[in-house]
Amino acid sequence: MYFDSIQALLHMDGHGPYVWACYGMGALVFLGLVLSARAQSKRSIEMICASDVNDEDVQ
Amino acid sequence: MKVPQFIHLLGSPPWFYRISGQLMPVLGLLACALLIVAWVWGLGFAPEDAKQGNSYRIIYLHVPTAVIALAGYYVMAFTGLVYLVWRIQLMALMLKSAALIGAAMTFLALFSGAVWGKPTWGTWWVWDARITSMLILFFLYLGVLGIINAFSGSKTSQQAGVKAASILALVGTVNIPIIYKSVDWWFSLHQPATLKLTGKSNIDGSMLTPLLIAIVGCYVFYAFMLLWRTRIELQSSEHNKQWLRDAVSKK
């Protein structure tokens, strides 16, 4: 590793808050995209299954 | 106008659903691996920059998201164009998906750029050509999303919304070359391009490798999310179709 310790990695000679704030926001946005897609996908599949049941009711 | 074979295939929702289902696991795992390697390398193992110190490490998030924000706009405009010319419904769904992911990537590029600006330029924001044109790009993405969501009533209304959004997406492409060339055309606080397609890049090899991996990783993540979100839109719009019920029940 380029840094001597985990503390040095977090601090980055005073630039740590800027760097980690960016990557924190990056993680939020990337995970947000994935998790919201997962939740919506689950809802859509439930909707498909539910409309299947409705069709059977009609038949 | 005769529909090319590639476009013709995109017009088949069952084909898209099957192919995207096969591609997604590969793309998802590949994106995850590439991004973890690139960011761990860039944050912990790449050397410090001689002028900017450690703040330059933001480059491994800022540049890849900015690259995707611009490339993703072309994807969105292309889907809009195909929709306008051939009225392929799948393209309308992909247009909406591309707008959402593009907006997220542009937001990240703007956010990381603003945070990087503070230790480097002494300010979070400046209304110069590069940054302002990126902000316009963000508003264009939001505009496309807003128009599609505003016309969410009847099928005719939805089609009118997608048509208007496609036109906005196409008109907005004029902004992309302006963003690319803004640092050359106007005096700007923003540094000139670090990576060059022609000529030598202004970055040392030890810093360049993780950056290139991050860019490829972001491209793969974009492709993965685009397929996934388009599948979700397809599941919503075609939920009462037999082929989709069969595809879902097979899993």
Boltz contact constraints between the chains, C-beta under 6 A:
constraints:
  - contact:
      token1: [A, 1]
      token2: [B, 44]
      max_distance: 6.0
  - contact:
      token1: [A, 2]
      token2: [B, 45]
      max_distance: 6.0
  - contact:
      token1: [A, 9]
      token2: [B, 44]
      max_distance: 6.0
  - contact:
      token1: [A, 12]
      token2: [B, 54]
      max_distance: 6.0
  - contact:
      token1: [A, 13]
      token2: [B, 53]
      max_distance: 6.0
  - contact:
      token1: [A, 13]
      token2: [B, 54]
      max_distance: 6.0
  - contact:
      token1: [A, 15]
      token2: [B, 53]
      max_distance: 6.0
  - contact:
      token1: [A, 15]
      token2: [B, 54]
      max_distance: 6.0
  - contact:
      token1: [A, 15]
      token2: [B, 55]
      max_distance: 6.0
  - contact:
      token1: [A, 15]
      token2: [B, 119]
      max_distance: 6.0
  - contact:
      token1: [A, 18]
      token2: [B, 55]
      max_distance: 6.0
  - contact:
      token1: [A, 18]
      token2: [B, 115]
      max_distance: 6.0
  - contact:
      token1: [A, 18]
      token2: [B, 119]
      max_distance: 6.0
  - contact:
      token1: [A, 19]
      token2: [B, 57]
      max_distance: 6.0
  - contact:
      token1: [A, 19]
      token2: [B, 58]
      max_distance: 6.0
  - contact:
      token1: [A, 21]
      token2: [B, 115]
      max_distance: 6.0
  - contact:
      token1: [A, 22]
      token2: [B, 58]
      max_distance: 6.0
  - contact:
      token1: [A, 22]
      token2: [B, 61]
      max_distance: 6.0
  - contact:
      token1: [A, 22]
      token2: [B, 112]
      max_distance: 6.0
  - contact:
      token1: [A, 22]
      token2: [B, 115]
      max_distance: 6.0
  - contact:
      token1: [A, 25]
      token2: [B, 111]
      max_distance: 6.0
  - contact:
      token1: [A, 26]
      token2: [B, 61]
      max_distance: 6.0
  - contact:
      token1: [A, 26]
      token2: [B, 108]
      max_distance: 6.0
  - contact:
      token1: [A, 29]
      token2: [B, 104]
      max_distance: 6.0
  - contact:
      token1: [A, 29]
      token2: [B, 108]
      max_distance: 6.0
  - contact:
      token1: [A, 33]
      token2: [B, 104]
      max_distance: 6.0
  - contact:
      token1: [A, 33]
      token2: [B, 225]
      max_distance: 6.0
  - contact:
      token1: [A, 37]
      token2: [B, 228]
      max_distance: 6.0
  - contact:
      token1: [A, 37]
      token2: [B, 229]
      max_distance: 6.0
  - contact:
      token1: [A, 40]
      token2: [B, 232]
      max_distance: 6.0
  - contact:
      token1: [A, 41]
      token2: [B, 232]
      max_distance: 6.0
  - contact:
      token1: [A, 44]
      token2: [B, 232]
      max_distance: 6.0
  - contact:
      token1: [A, 44]
      token2: [B, 235]
      max_distance: 6.0
  - contact:
      token1: [A, 44]
      token2: [B, 236]
      max_distance: 6.0
  - contact:
      token1: [A, 45]
      token2: [B, 248]
      max_distance: 6.0
  - contact:
      token1: [A, 47]
      token2: [B, 239]
      max_distance: 6.0
  - contact:
      token1: [A, 48]
      token2: [B, 239]
      max_distance: 6.0
  - contact:
      token1: [A, 48]
      token2: [B, 244]
      max_distance: 6.0
  - contact:
      token1: [A, 48]
      token2: [B, 248]
      max_distance: 6.0
  - contact:
      token1: [A, 51]
      token2: [B, 239]
      max_distance: 6.0
  - contact:
      token1: [A, 51]
      token2: [B, 240]
      max_distance: 6.0
  - contact:
      token1: [A, 52]
      token2: [B, 245]
      max_distance: 6.0
